[in-house]
């Protein structure tokens, strides 16, 4: 498995995701369904392992105009 961090800046990791519905409840289902939470944990733990604590954020973009 190859993982790519979309952006790292000033103690933050940003992961860009496209989705059908960016509302919190709907996107939360996608997070669990696609295993994005595992990917996020790998990113954060990897940064901690090299001594750089970070906060993680998903940036969501809807695939179609609401």
mmJSON file of the N, C-alpha and C atoms, coordinates in Angstrom:
{"data_MODEL":{"atom_site":{
"group_PDB":["ATOM","ATOM","ATOM","ATOM","ATOM","ATOM","ATOM","ATOM","ATOM","ATOM","ATOM","ATOM","ATOM","ATOM","ATOM","ATOM","ATOM","ATOM","ATOM","ATOM","ATOM","ATOM","ATOM","ATOM","ATOM","ATOM","ATOM","ATOM","ATOM","ATOM","ATOM","ATOM","ATOM","ATOM","ATOM","ATOM","ATOM","ATOM","ATOM","ATOM","ATOM","ATOM","ATOM","ATOM","ATOM","ATOM","ATOM","ATOM","ATOM","ATOM","ATOM","ATOM","ATOM","ATOM","ATOM","ATOM","ATOM","ATOM","ATOM","ATOM","ATOM","ATOM","ATOM","ATOM","ATOM","ATOM","ATOM","ATOM","ATOM","ATOM","ATOM","ATOM","ATOM","ATOM","ATOM","ATOM","ATOM","ATOM","ATOM","ATOM","ATOM","ATOM","ATOM","ATOM","ATOM","ATOM","ATOM","ATOM","ATOM","ATOM","ATOM","ATOM","ATOM","ATOM","ATOM","ATOM","ATOM","ATOM","ATOM","ATOM","ATOM","ATOM","ATOM","ATOM","ATOM","ATOM","ATOM","ATOM","ATOM","ATOM","ATOM","ATOM","ATOM","ATOM","ATOM","ATOM","ATOM","ATOM","ATOM","ATOM","ATOM","ATOM","ATOM","ATOM","ATOM","ATOM","ATOM","ATOM","ATOM","ATOM","ATOM","ATOM","ATOM","ATOM","ATOM","ATOM","ATOM","ATOM","ATOM","ATOM","ATOM","ATOM","ATOM","ATOM","ATOM","ATOM","ATOM","ATOM","ATOM","ATOM","ATOM","ATOM","ATOM","ATOM","ATOM","ATOM","ATOM","ATOM","ATOM","ATOM","ATOM","ATOM","ATOM","ATOM","ATOM","ATOM","ATOM","ATOM","ATOM","ATOM","ATOM","ATOM","ATOM","ATOM","ATOM","ATOM","ATOM","ATOM","ATOM","ATOM","ATOM","ATOM","ATOM","ATOM","ATOM","ATOM","ATOM","ATOM","ATOM","ATOM","ATOM","ATOM","ATOM","ATOM","ATOM","ATOM","ATOM","ATOM"],
"id":[1,2,3,4,5,6,7,8,9,10,11,12,13,14,15,16,17,18,19,20,21,22,23,24,25,26,27,28,29,30,31,32,33,34,35,36,37,38,39,40,41,42,43,44,45,46,47,48,49,50,51,52,53,54,55,56,57,58,59,60,61,62,63,64,65,66,67,68,69,70,71,72,73,74,75,76,77,78,79,80,81,82,83,84,85,86,87,88,89,90,91,92,93,94,95,96,97,98,99,100,101,102,103,104,105,106,107,108,109,110,111,112,113,114,115,116,117,118,119,120,121,122,123,124,125,126,127,128,129,130,131,132,133,134,135,136,137,138,139,140,141,142,143,144,145,146,147,148,149,150,151,152,153,154,155,156,157,158,159,160,161,162,163,164,165,166,167,168,169,170,171,172,173,174,175,176,177,178,179,180,181,182,183,184,185,186,187,188,189,190,191,192,193,194,195,196,197,198],
"type_symbol":["N","C","C","N","C","C","N","C","C","N","C","C","N","C","C","N","C","C","N","C","C","N","C","C","N","C","C","N","C","C","N","C","C","N","C","C","N","C","C","N","C","C","N","C","C","N","C","C","N","C","C","N","C","C","N","C","C","N","C","C","N","C","C","N","C","C","N","C","C","N","C","C","N","C","C","N","C","C","N","C","C","N","C","C","N","C","C","N","C","C","N","C","C","N","C","C","N","C","C","N","C","C","N","C","C","N","C","C","N","C","C","N","C","C","N","C","C","N","C","C","N","C","C","N","C","C","N","C","C","N","C","C","N","C","C","N","C","C","N","C","C","N","C","C","N","C","C","N","C","C","N","C","C","N","C","C","N","C","C","N","C","C","N","C","C","N","C","C","N","C","C","N","C","C","N","C","C","N","C","C","N","C","C","N","C","C","N","C","C","N","C","C","N","C","C","N","C","C"],
"label_atom_id":["N","CA","C","N","CA","C","N","CA","C","N","CA","C","N","CA","C","N","CA","C","N","CA","C","N","CA","C","N","CA","C","N","CA","C","N","CA","C","N","CA","C","N","CA","C","N","CA","C","N","CA","C","N","CA","C","N","CA","C","N","CA","C","N","CA","C","N","CA","C","N","CA","C","N","CA","C","N","CA","C","N","CA","C","N","CA","C","N","CA","C","N","CA","C","N","CA","C","N","CA","C","N","CA","C","N","CA","C","N","CA","C","N","CA","C","N","CA","C","N","CA","C","N","CA","C","N","CA","C","N","CA","C","N","CA","C","N","CA","C","N","CA","C","N","CA","C","N","CA","C","N","CA","C","N","CA","C","N","CA","C","N","CA","C","N","CA","C","N","CA","C","N","CA","C","N","CA","C","N","CA","C","N","CA","C","N","CA","C","N","CA","C","N","CA","C","N","CA","C","N","CA","C","N","CA","C","N","CA","C","N","CA","C","N","CA","C","N","CA","C","N","CA","C","N","CA","C","N","CA","C"],
"label_alt_id":[null,null,null,null,null,null,null,null,null,null,null,null,null,null,null,null,null,null,null,null,null,null,null,null,null,null,null,null,null,null,null,null,null,null,null,null,null,null,null,null,null,null,null,null,null,null,null,null,null,null,null,null,null,null,null,null,null,null,null,null,null,null,null,null,null,null,null,null,null,null,null,null,null,null,null,null,null,null,null,null,null,null,null,null,null,null,null,null,null,null,null,null,null,null,null,null,null,null,null,null,null,null,null,null,null,null,null,null,null,null,null,null,null,null,null,null,null,null,null,null,null,null,null,null,null,null,null,null,null,null,null,null,null,null,null,null,null,null,null,null,null,null,null,null,null,null,null,null,null,null,null,null,null,null,null,null,null,null,null,null,null,null,null,null,null,null,null,null,null,null,null,null,null,null,null,null,null,null,null,null,null,null,null,null,null,null,null,null,null,null,null,null,null,null,null,null,null,null],
"label_comp_id":["UNK","UNK","UNK","UNK","UNK","UNK","UNK","UNK","UNK","UNK","UNK","UNK","UNK","UNK","UNK","UNK","UNK","UNK","UNK","UNK","UNK","UNK","UNK","UNK","UNK","UNK","UNK","UNK","UNK","UNK","UNK","UNK","UNK","UNK","UNK","UNK","UNK","UNK","UNK","UNK","UNK","UNK","UNK","UNK","UNK","UNK","UNK","UNK","UNK","UNK","UNK","UNK","UNK","UNK","UNK","UNK","UNK","UNK","UNK","UNK","UNK","UNK","UNK","UNK","UNK","UNK","UNK","UNK","UNK","UNK","UNK","UNK","UNK","UNK","UNK","UNK","UNK","UNK","UNK","UNK","UNK","UNK","UNK","UNK","UNK","UNK","UNK","UNK","UNK","UNK","UNK","UNK","UNK","UNK","UNK","UNK","UNK","UNK","UNK","UNK","UNK","UNK","UNK","UNK","UNK","UNK","UNK","UNK","UNK","UNK","UNK","UNK","UNK","UNK","UNK","UNK","UNK","UNK","UNK","UNK","UNK","UNK","UNK","UNK","UNK","UNK","UNK","UNK","UNK","UNK","UNK","UNK","UNK","UNK","UNK","UNK","UNK","UNK","UNK","UNK","UNK","UNK","UNK","UNK","UNK","UNK","UNK","UNK","UNK","UNK","UNK","UNK","UNK","UNK","UNK","UNK","UNK","UNK","UNK","UNK","UNK","UNK","UNK","UNK","UNK","UNK","UNK","UNK","UNK","UNK","UNK","UNK","UNK","UNK","UNK","UNK","UNK","UNK","UNK","UNK","UNK","UNK","UNK","UNK","UNK","UNK","UNK","UNK","UNK","UNK","UNK","UNK","UNK","UNK","UNK","UNK","UNK","UNK"],
"label_asym_id":["A","A","A","A","A","A","A","A","A","A","A","A","A","A","A","A","A","A","A","A","A","A","A","A","A","A","A","A","A","A","A","A","A","A","A","A","A","A","A","A","A","A","A","A","A","A","A","A","A","A","A","A","A","A","A","A","A","A","A","A","A","A","A","A","A","A","A","A","A","A","A","A","A","A","A","A","A","A","A","A","A","A","A","A","A","A","A","A","A","A","A","A","A","A","A","A","A","A","A","A","A","A","A","A","A","A","A","A","A","A","A","A","A","A","A","A","A","A","A","A","A","A","A","A","A","A","A","A","A","A","A","A","A","A","A","A","A","A","A","A","A","A","A","A","A","A","A","A","A","A","A","A","A","A","A","A","A","A","A","A","A","A","A","A","A","A","A","A","A","A","A","A","A","A","A","A","A","A","A","A","A","A","A","A","A","A","A","A","A","A","A","A","A","A","A","A","A","A"],
"label_entity_id":["1","1","1","1","1","1","1","1","1","1","1","1","1","1","1","1","1","1","1","1","1","1","1","1","1","1","1","1","1","1","1","1","1","1","1","1","1","1","1","1","1","1","1","1","1","1","1","1","1","1","1","1","1","1","1","1","1","1","1","1","1","1","1","1","1","1","1","1","1","1","1","1","1","1","1","1","1","1","1","1","1","1","1","1","1","1","1","1","1","1","1","1","1","1","1","1","1","1","1","1","1","1","1","1","1","1","1","1","1","1","1","1","1","1","1","1","1","1","1","1","1","1","1","1","1","1","1","1","1","1","1","1","1","1","1","1","1","1","1","1","1","1","1","1","1","1","1","1","1","1","1","1","1","1","1","1","1","1","1","1","1","1","1","1","1","1","1","1","1","1","1","1","1","1","1","1","1","1","1","1","1","1","1","1","1","1","1","1","1","1","1","1","1","1","1","1","1","1"],
"label_seq_id":[1,1,1,2,2,2,3,3,3,4,4,4,5,5,5,6,6,6,7,7,7,8,8,8,9,9,9,10,10,10,11,11,11,12,12,12,13,13,13,14,14,14,15,15,15,16,16,16,17,17,17,18,18,18,19,19,19,20,20,20,21,21,21,22,22,22,23,23,23,24,24,24,25,25,25,26,26,26,27,27,27,28,28,28,29,29,29,30,30,30,31,31,31,32,32,32,33,33,33,34,34,34,35,35,35,36,36,36,37,37,37,38,38,38,39,39,39,40,40,40,41,41,41,42,42,42,43,43,43,44,44,44,45,45,45,46,46,46,47,47,47,48,48,48,49,49,49,50,50,50,51,51,51,52,52,52,53,53,53,54,54,54,55,55,55,56,56,56,57,57,57,58,58,58,59,59,59,60,60,60,61,61,61,62,62,62,63,63,63,64,64,64,65,65,65,66,66,66],
"pdbx_PDB_ins_code":[null,null,null,null,null,null,null,null,null,null,null,null,null,null,null,null,null,null,null,null,null,null,null,null,null,null,null,null,null,null,null,null,null,null,null,null,null,null,null,null,null,null,null,null,null,null,null,null,null,null,null,null,null,null,null,null,null,null,null,null,null,null,null,null,null,null,null,null,null,null,null,null,null,null,null,null,null,null,null,null,null,null,null,null,null,null,null,null,null,null,null,null,null,null,null,null,null,null,null,null,null,null,null,null,null,null,null,null,null,null,null,null,null,null,null,null,null,null,null,null,null,null,null,null,null,null,null,null,null,null,null,null,null,null,null,null,null,null,null,null,null,null,null,null,null,null,null,null,null,null,null,null,null,null,null,null,null,null,null,null,null,null,null,null,null,null,null,null,null,null,null,null,null,null,null,null,null,null,null,null,null,null,null,null,null,null,null,null,null,null,null,null,null,null,null,null,null,null],
"Cartn_x":[0.839,0.0,0.89,0.568,1.299,0.352,0.797,-0.014,0.712,-0.03,0.542,-0.193,0.556,-0.018,-0.231,-1.435,-1.717,-1.003,-0.972,-0.287,0.095,1.275,1.737,2.197,1.694,2.092,1.927,2.978,2.92,2.205,2.536,1.951,0.594,0.227,-1.056,-0.846,-1.65,-1.718,-3.106,-3.161,-4.42,-4.537,-5.678,-5.92,-7.165,-6.988,-8.079,-8.862,-10.176,-11.049,-12.221,-12.56,-13.795,-14.89,-16.112,-17.218,-18.533,-19.546,-20.872,-21.526,-21.272,-21.91,-20.892,-20.533,-19.5,-20.039,-21.342,-21.872,-21.249,-21.07,-20.35,-20.904,-22.204,-22.79,-22.538,-22.726,-22.541,-21.075,-20.191,-18.78,-18.213,-18.724,-18.274,-18.497,-19.591,-19.853,-18.805,-18.404,-17.354,-16.02,-15.73,-14.474,-14.369,-15.422,-15.403,-15.501,-16.311,-16.5,-15.253,-14.489,-13.283,-12.007,-12.113,-10.937,-10.052,-10.622,-9.832,-9.28,-9.979,-9.513,-8.191,-8.02,-6.769,-5.636,-5.921,-4.945,-4.536,-5.496,-5.205,-4.306,-4.605,-3.798,-2.362,-2.194,-0.843,-0.073,-0.709,-0.049,0.391,-0.537,-0.242,0.833,0.711,1.7,3.072,3.107,4.381,5.081,4.31,4.892,5.357,4.586,4.991,6.286,6.444,7.637,8.91,8.788,9.965,9.992,9.164,9.199,8.479,7.505,6.771,5.269,4.759,3.319,2.516,1.403,0.563,-0.912,-1.72,-3.168,-3.556,-4.609,-5.013,-6.394,-6.544,-7.835,-8.127,-9.375,-9.846,-10.361,-9.976,-10.564,-11.453,-12.736,-13.672,-14.193,-14.333,-14.875,-15.969,-17.16,-18.25,-18.026,-18.353,-18.127,-19.079,-20.241,-21.228,-21.695,-22.216,-22.731,-23.977,-24.041,-25.231,-26.491],
"Cartn_y":[-1.167,0.0,1.239,2.187,3.439,4.556,5.379,6.486,7.79,8.793,10.102,11.157,11.943,13.064,14.2,14.793,15.882,17.171,17.503,18.725,18.643,19.19,19.315,20.751,21.416,22.806,23.156,23.681,24.223,23.317,22.046,21.132,20.582,20.686,20.176,19.263,18.216,17.388,17.592,17.818,17.967,16.867,16.196,15.129,15.488,15.716,16.11,14.876,14.927,13.83,14.375,13.713,14.032,13.139,13.658,12.918,13.337,12.509,12.861,13.892,13.782,14.652,14.993,16.274,16.697,17.009,16.869,17.088,16.08,16.486,15.681,14.266,14.124,12.781,11.895,12.442,11.657,11.311,12.291,12.014,11.06,11.119,10.181,8.741,8.487,7.129,6.727,7.676,7.392,7.124,7.884,7.689,6.253,5.759,4.383,3.375,3.663,2.718,2.487,3.543,3.438,3.276,3.293,3.12,4.353,5.527,6.756,6.993,6.517,6.695,5.96,4.839,4.084,4.855,5.388,6.199,7.405,8.071,9.236,8.84,7.718,7.251,6.964,6.371,6.083,7.38,8.385,9.674,10.293,10.359,11.011,10.244,8.938,8.12,8.199,8.287,8.411,9.708,10.778,12.065,12.048,11.429,11.312,10.519,9.497,8.648,9.423,10.496,11.31,12.589,12.604,13.702,14.965,14.827,16.0,15.79,16.173,16.023,16.919,16.409,17.135,16.951,17.859,17.692,17.291,16.486,15.965,16.496,16.895,17.381,16.819,16.417,16.088,17.371,17.618,18.681,17.989,18.282,17.574,18.489,17.893,18.585,17.696,18.256,17.471,17.323,16.135,15.834,16.586,16.941,17.688,18.898,19.872,21.065,20.704,21.158,20.828,21.474],
"Cartn_z":[0.0,0.0,0.0,-0.856,-0.918,-0.483,0.454,0.943,0.658,0.27,-0.004,0.801,1.553,2.286,1.29,1.284,0.344,0.729,2.024,2.441,3.914,4.228,5.612,5.792,6.836,7.079,8.544,9.152,10.513,11.515,11.526,12.498,12.125,10.859,10.386,9.19,9.102,7.904,7.316,6.008,5.301,4.261,4.258,3.294,2.491,1.198,0.317,-0.13,0.034,-0.371,-1.175,-2.268,-2.97,-2.43,-2.43,-1.836,-2.484,-2.36,-2.843,-1.936,-0.626,0.363,1.448,1.56,2.507,3.899,4.115,5.46,6.422,7.658,8.639,8.75,8.901,9.073,7.855,6.673,5.451,5.237,5.413,5.177,6.221,7.445,8.494,8.066,7.373,6.874,5.839,5.001,4.014,4.695,5.748,6.48,6.964,7.581,8.095,6.962,5.962,4.86,4.022,3.799,2.975,3.794,5.103,5.949,6.041,5.769,5.839,7.242,8.255,9.631,9.862,9.2,9.325,8.64,7.474,6.751,7.598,8.212,9.058,10.23,10.841,11.971,11.544,10.377,9.875,9.675,9.085,8.874,10.195,11.141,12.426,13.195,13.257,13.973,13.312,11.994,11.284,11.643,11.719,12.091,13.543,14.416,15.819,15.954,15.119,15.176,14.856,14.096,13.789,14.631,15.676,16.637,16.213,15.307,14.827,15.042,16.203,16.44,15.489,15.022,14.066,14.394,13.896,13.885,12.471,12.347,11.046,10.672,9.409,8.914,7.532,7.324,5.988,5.346,4.107,3.315,2.295,2.338,1.454,0.356,-0.818,-1.97,-2.549,-2.697,-3.293,-4.789,-5.305,-6.71,-7.635,-7.119,-7.907,-7.115,-7.805,-7.145,-6.346,-5.085,-4.262,-4.812],
"occupancy":[1.0,1.0,1.0,1.0,1.0,1.0,1.0,1.0,1.0,1.0,1.0,1.0,1.0,1.0,1.0,1.0,1.0,1.0,1.0,1.0,1.0,1.0,1.0,1.0,1.0,1.0,1.0,1.0,1.0,1.0,1.0,1.0,1.0,1.0,1.0,1.0,1.0,1.0,1.0,1.0,1.0,1.0,1.0,1.0,1.0,1.0,1.0,1.0,1.0,1.0,1.0,1.0,1.0,1.0,1.0,1.0,1.0,1.0,1.0,1.0,1.0,1.0,1.0,1.0,1.0,1.0,1.0,1.0,1.0,1.0,1.0,1.0,1.0,1.0,1.0,1.0,1.0,1.0,1.0,1.0,1.0,1.0,1.0,1.0,1.0,1.0,1.0,1.0,1.0,1.0,1.0,1.0,1.0,1.0,1.0,1.0,1.0,1.0,1.0,1.0,1.0,1.0,1.0,1.0,1.0,1.0,1.0,1.0,1.0,1.0,1.0,1.0,1.0,1.0,1.0,1.0,1.0,1.0,1.0,1.0,1.0,1.0,1.0,1.0,1.0,1.0,1.0,1.0,1.0,1.0,1.0,1.0,1.0,1.0,1.0,1.0,1.0,1.0,1.0,1.0,1.0,1.0,1.0,1.0,1.0,1.0,1.0,1.0,1.0,1.0,1.0,1.0,1.0,1.0,1.0,1.0,1.0,1.0,1.0,1.0,1.0,1.0,1.0,1.0,1.0,1.0,1.0,1.0,1.0,1.0,1.0,1.0,1.0,1.0,1.0,1.0,1.0,1.0,1.0,1.0,1.0,1.0,1.0,1.0,1.0,1.0,1.0,1.0,1.0,1.0,1.0,1.0,1.0,1.0,1.0,1.0,1.0,1.0],
"B_iso_or_equiv":[0.0,0.0,0.0,0.0,0.0,0.0,0.0,0.0,0.0,0.0,0.0,0.0,0.0,0.0,0.0,0.0,0.0,0.0,0.0,0.0,0.0,0.0,0.0,0.0,0.0,0.0,0.0,0.0,0.0,0.0,0.0,0.0,0.0,0.0,0.0,0.0,0.0,0.0,0.0,0.0,0.0,0.0,0.0,0.0,0.0,0.0,0.0,0.0,0.0,0.0,0.0,0.0,0.0,0.0,0.0,0.0,0.0,0.0,0.0,0.0,0.0,0.0,0.0,0.0,0.0,0.0,0.0,0.0,0.0,0.0,0.0,0.0,0.0,0.0,0.0,0.0,0.0,0.0,0.0,0.0,0.0,0.0,0.0,0.0,0.0,0.0,0.0,0.0,0.0,0.0,0.0,0.0,0.0,0.0,0.0,0.0,0.0,0.0,0.0,0.0,0.0,0.0,0.0,0.0,0.0,0.0,0.0,0.0,0.0,0.0,0.0,0.0,0.0,0.0,0.0,0.0,0.0,0.0,0.0,0.0,0.0,0.0,0.0,0.0,0.0,0.0,0.0,0.0,0.0,0.0,0.0,0.0,0.0,0.0,0.0,0.0,0.0,0.0,0.0,0.0,0.0,0.0,0.0,0.0,0.0,0.0,0.0,0.0,0.0,0.0,0.0,0.0,0.0,0.0,0.0,0.0,0.0,0.0,0.0,0.0,0.0,0.0,0.0,0.0,0.0,0.0,0.0,0.0,0.0,0.0,0.0,0.0,0.0,0.0,0.0,0.0,0.0,0.0,0.0,0.0,0.0,0.0,0.0,0.0,0.0,0.0,0.0,0.0,0.0,0.0,0.0,0.0,0.0,0.0,0.0,0.0,0.0,0.0],
"pdbx_formal_charge":[null,null,null,null,null,null,null,null,null,null,null,null,null,null,null,null,null,null,null,null,null,null,null,null,null,null,null,null,null,null,null,null,null,null,null,null,null,null,null,null,null,null,null,null,null,null,null,null,null,null,null,null,null,null,null,null,null,null,null,null,null,null,null,null,null,null,null,null,null,null,null,null,null,null,null,null,null,null,null,null,null,null,null,null,null,null,null,null,null,null,null,null,null,null,null,null,null,null,null,null,null,null,null,null,null,null,null,null,null,null,null,null,null,null,null,null,null,null,null,null,null,null,null,null,null,null,null,null,null,null,null,null,null,null,null,null,null,null,null,null,null,null,null,null,null,null,null,null,null,null,null,null,null,null,null,null,null,null,null,null,null,null,null,null,null,null,null,null,null,null,null,null,null,null,null,null,null,null,null,null,null,null,null,null,null,null,null,null,null,null,null,null,null,null,null,null,null,null],
"auth_seq_id":[1,1,1,2,2,2,3,3,3,4,4,4,5,5,5,6,6,6,7,7,7,8,8,8,9,9,9,10,10,10,11,11,11,12,12,12,13,13,13,14,14,14,15,15,15,16,16,16,17,17,17,18,18,18,19,19,19,20,20,20,21,21,21,22,22,22,23,23,23,24,24,24,25,25,25,26,26,26,27,27,27,28,28,28,29,29,29,30,30,30,31,31,31,32,32,32,33,33,33,34,34,34,35,35,35,36,36,36,37,37,37,38,38,38,39,39,39,40,40,40,41,41,41,42,42,42,43,43,43,44,44,44,45,45,45,46,46,46,47,47,47,48,48,48,49,49,49,50,50,50,51,51,51,52,52,52,53,53,53,54,54,54,55,55,55,56,56,56,57,57,57,58,58,58,59,59,59,60,60,60,61,61,61,62,62,62,63,63,63,64,64,64,65,65,65,66,66,66],
"auth_comp_id":["UNK","UNK","UNK","UNK","UNK","UNK","UNK","UNK","UNK","UNK","UNK","UNK","UNK","UNK","UNK","UNK","UNK","UNK","UNK","UNK","UNK","UNK","UNK","UNK","UNK","UNK","UNK","UNK","UNK","UNK","UNK","UNK","UNK","UNK","UNK","UNK","UNK","UNK","UNK","UNK","UNK","UNK","UNK","UNK","UNK","UNK","UNK","UNK","UNK","UNK","UNK","UNK","UNK","UNK","UNK","UNK","UNK","UNK","UNK","UNK","UNK","UNK","UNK","UNK","UNK","UNK","UNK","UNK","UNK","UNK","UNK","UNK","UNK","UNK","UNK","UNK","UNK","UNK","UNK","UNK","UNK","UNK","UNK","UNK","UNK","UNK","UNK","UNK","UNK","UNK","UNK","UNK","UNK","UNK","UNK","UNK","UNK","UNK","UNK","UNK","UNK","UNK","UNK","UNK","UNK","UNK","UNK","UNK","UNK","UNK","UNK","UNK","UNK","UNK","UNK","UNK","UNK","UNK","UNK","UNK","UNK","UNK","UNK","UNK","UNK","UNK","UNK","UNK","UNK","UNK","UNK","UNK","UNK","UNK","UNK","UNK","UNK","UNK","UNK","UNK","UNK","UNK","UNK","UNK","UNK","UNK","UNK","UNK","UNK","UNK","UNK","UNK","UNK","UNK","UNK","UNK","UNK","UNK","UNK","UNK","UNK","UNK","UNK","UNK","UNK","UNK","UNK","UNK","UNK","UNK","UNK","UNK","UNK","UNK","UNK","UNK","UNK","UNK","UNK","UNK","UNK","UNK","UNK","UNK","UNK","UNK","UNK","UNK","UNK","UNK","UNK","UNK","UNK","UNK","UNK","UNK","UNK","UNK"],
"auth_asym_id":["A","A","A","A","A","A","A","A","A","A","A","A","A","A","A","A","A","A","A","A","A","A","A","A","A","A","A","A","A","A","A","A","A","A","A","A","A","A","A","A","A","A","A","A","A","A","A","A","A","A","A","A","A","A","A","A","A","A","A","A","A","A","A","A","A","A","A","A","A","A","A","A","A","A","A","A","A","A","A","A","A","A","A","A","A","A","A","A","A","A","A","A","A","A","A","A","A","A","A","A","A","A","A","A","A","A","A","A","A","A","A","A","A","A","A","A","A","A","A","A","A","A","A","A","A","A","A","A","A","A","A","A","A","A","A","A","A","A","A","A","A","A","A","A","A","A","A","A","A","A","A","A","A","A","A","A","A","A","A","A","A","A","A","A","A","A","A","A","A","A","A","A","A","A","A","A","A","A","A","A","A","A","A","A","A","A","A","A","A","A","A","A","A","A","A","A","A","A"],
"auth_atom_id":["N","CA","C","N","CA","C","N","CA","C","N","CA","C","N","CA","C","N","CA","C","N","CA","C","N","CA","C","N","CA","C","N","CA","C","N","CA","C","N","CA","C","N","CA","C","N","CA","C","N","CA","C","N","CA","C","N","CA","C","N","CA","C","N","CA","C","N","CA","C","N","CA","C","N","CA","C","N","CA","C","N","CA","C","N","CA","C","N","CA","C","N","CA","C","N","CA","C","N","CA","C","N","CA","C","N","CA","C","N","CA","C","N","CA","C","N","CA","C","N","CA","C","N","CA","C","N","CA","C","N","CA","C","N","CA","C","N","CA","C","N","CA","C","N","CA","C","N","CA","C","N","CA","C","N","CA","C","N","CA","C","N","CA","C","N","CA","C","N","CA","C","N","CA","C","N","CA","C","N","CA","C","N","CA","C","N","CA","C","N","CA","C","N","CA","C","N","CA","C","N","CA","C","N","CA","C","N","CA","C","N","CA","C","N","CA","C","N","CA","C","N","CA","C","N","CA","C","N","CA","C"],
"pdbx_PDB_model_num":[1,1,1,1,1,1,1,1,1,1,1,1,1,1,1,1,1,1,1,1,1,1,1,1,1,1,1,1,1,1,1,1,1,1,1,1,1,1,1,1,1,1,1,1,1,1,1,1,1,1,1,1,1,1,1,1,1,1,1,1,1,1,1,1,1,1,1,1,1,1,1,1,1,1,1,1,1,1,1,1,1,1,1,1,1,1,1,1,1,1,1,1,1,1,1,1,1,1,1,1,1,1,1,1,1,1,1,1,1,1,1,1,1,1,1,1,1,1,1,1,1,1,1,1,1,1,1,1,1,1,1,1,1,1,1,1,1,1,1,1,1,1,1,1,1,1,1,1,1,1,1,1,1,1,1,1,1,1,1,1,1,1,1,1,1,1,1,1,1,1,1,1,1,1,1,1,1,1,1,1,1,1,1,1,1,1,1,1,1,1,1,1,1,1,1,1,1,1]
}}}
